[in-house]
C-alpha cells in the first residue's frame, strides 16, 4: 500500500480527527480566557464603583458578593433608588473606586506590617528619622575627613 492509496482511504478520517482536535483545543482555550476575565471583573466590582448593566443602565454598586454569584447585587441608580439585579447582569465596571482597598491589598498590607513589626523588634529595622540622622552624621563625618588631605 503506497501513500496515495493510504491517503485516499484514510485521509478524510485523519483530516476530521485533526479538525475536531483543533476545535476542542480552541474552545477550551476560549473558555479559560472567559473564566479569567469573569474573575477579574468580579474582583473589580466593589461597593462604590460605577457599573454598566446589560440593559444599558448605569448605576453605583451598593452591595455585591463576588464569592456567591447567585446572590443578587444591589445597585443604586439615584439617591434612595436601589434595585436588586442578578450579579451576572453587570456588564462592566465604568468608573472604579479610586483609593479603595481590596481584600487582597488589605491582606498583603497586614503581612508587610507584621514583617515590619518583627524587623523593628529584632533591631533589623530602625525608624526613618534614625536612618536620616545616621545618614547626616555619616555625611558630616566623611566631609570632615575629606578636608584633611595627606601632604605629599
Secondary structure by P-SEA (a helix, b strand, c coil): ccaaaaaaacaaaaaaaaaaaaaaaaaaaaaaaaaaaaaaaaaaccccbbbbccccbbbbbcccccccccbbbbbbccccbbbbccccccccccccccccccaaaaaaaaaaaaaaaaaaaacccccaaaaaaaaaaaaaaaaaaaaccccc
